[in-house]
Amino acid sequence: MRYRLAAMCVALLAAGPAAGQDFPAIGSQYVDFGASMASVGQLNNVLGATVRSGGGERPTRAPTRSNAAAGTRYRSSPEVSSKVRAQFADFVARADPGNADRLRKAVQQNDLLGLWEKHVAVDGLRRGDVADAMTSYWVQNWQIANKVPFASRAQVQAVRGQVVRALGTSPAFARMGDAERQALAETFMLNFVAQGWAYSDAASRRDAAAVARLSDAAAARFRKDMNLDLRRLKLTGAGLVG
């Protein structure tokens, strides 16, 4: 199976016209929703350090769920999802004040987490696991930065292995409870949907200027927040390597 960014465009259009009209503006933001959250930044940097040090260059097998899932999964709470969704709605409203009401409705009325899960299931990723959410975010940003529409399931799973190993070395992650892990994962998932929709929409319209702008934005996010150049990395069967 292949990991296809363009499928996001079709799926989000099916979710409702409001989402289809609004998400390009959200995904063009250089700063992610939740980027100021200490936990998001810390864990992105944990994986960033692993990639920079060449930790992905050894072709190791991704940890199986039976061995690793307990360490990265969490118990979901509807209350936590509601809080994260409300914060995301506030974020997108601030990003485009002129369409604030419409944007809030798009966030509140569409099952964005369900859309994420449907899109990434082909690569063996699922809801309820921080590693899966973080993997999807990293792979997609690499794809956008490098304008690569496809990645194989094996490549995605190799990155997941890197994520699991990186999280396993993080004391900050070890201290997180279910609620904080869920908020962290859903933050990655919502960013994935917004950024993926924006890029897919631009690509489907053959808007070269918008594609370039969004590609540059993805590269800038990682360069600024993690001191990592996505365009100098390769996505391989061993994960992201320098």
C-alpha positions, 0 to 999 in steps of 0.5 A, spaced: 500 500 500 502 507 498 501 513 502 498 518 498 497 525 500 492 527 494 487 522 498 486 527 503 483 532 498 478 527 496 476 525 503 476 532 506 471 534 500 467 528 502 467 530 510 463 537 508 464 543 503 466 548 509 472 544 510 474 544 503 473 551 502 477 553 509 483 548 510 488 551 505 488 557 509 490 553 516 495 549 513 499 555 510 501 557 517 508 557 518 507 555 526 503 549 528 497 549 532 500 547 539 507 548 537 508 552 543 506 546 547 512 544 551 511 537 550 510 537 543 516 541 542 520 537 547 518 530 543 519 533 536 526 535 538 527 528 541 526 525 534 530 530 531 536 529 535 535 522 533 535 523 526 541 528 526 545 523 530 544 518 524 540 514 529 536 512 523 541 509 518 541 502 521 536 498 518 533 495 524 526 492 524 520 497 527 518 494 534 512 490 534 506 493 537 506 487 542 513 489 544 512 497 544 505 499 544 504 499 551 509 504 551 506 509 547 499 508 547 494 511 551 486 511 554 482 516 550 477 521 553 472 524 550 473 530 554 480 531 552 478 531 545 473 536 546 478 541 549 483 539 544 478 541 538 476 547 541 483 549 542 484 548 535 478 552 533 481 558 536 487 557 533 484 557 526 480 562 527 486 567 529 489 564 523 484 567 519 479 572 523 475 574 517 472 567 516 473 565 524 465 563 524 466 558 518 472 555 520 470 554 527 464 550 524 468 546 520 473 544 526 467 542 530 462 539 525 467 535 521 470 528 524 477 530 523 480 525 527 476 520 524 479 523 517 486 522 520 485 515 522 482 513 515 487 516 511 493 513 515 490 506 516 493 503 510 500 504 513 498 500 519 497 507 523 491 508 528 488 512 533 490 511 541 498 511 539 502 517 540 507 514 536 502 513 530 500 520 530 507 523 531 509 518 525 504 521 520 506 528 522 513 527 520 512 523 514 507 528 511 512 534 513 517 530 509 513 529 503 510 536 503 517 539 504 520 535 498 514 534 494 514 527 494 506 524 493 508 517 495 511 513 501 511 506 502 508 502 508 515 499 509 518 506 510 512 509 514 513 503 519 520 504 519 519 512 521 514 509 526 520 505 529 524 511 530 519 514 533 518 509 538 525 508 540 526 516 541 520 516 545 523 510 549 529 515 551 525 521 553 524 522 561 519 527 559 514 522 555 515 517 560 512 522 565 506 523 561 499 521 563 493 518 558 490 525 558 497 529 556 499 523 551 492 524 548 492 531 547 499 531 544 497 525 539 491 529 537 495 535 536 499 532 531 493 529 528 489 535 527 496 539 524 496 533 519 489 534 517 490 541 516 497 541 512 495 535 508 489 538 506 492 545 504 497 541 500 493 536 497 488 542 495 494 546 491 496 540 488 490 538 485 489 545 482 496 545 479 497 551 483 505 551 483 506 557 487 501 555 492 505 548 492 512 551 493 509 556 498 506 550 502 513 546 501 517 552 503 513 552 510 514 545 512 521 546 511 521 552 515 517 549 520 522 543 522 528 548 520 526 553 525 523 549 531 528 543 530 534 545 527 533 540 522 533 540 514 527 536 511 530 537 504 537 534 506 534 527 509 532 521 505 526 517 507 528 510 506 526 503 509 530 504 515 526 511 516 529 518 515 536 518 514 541 524 513 
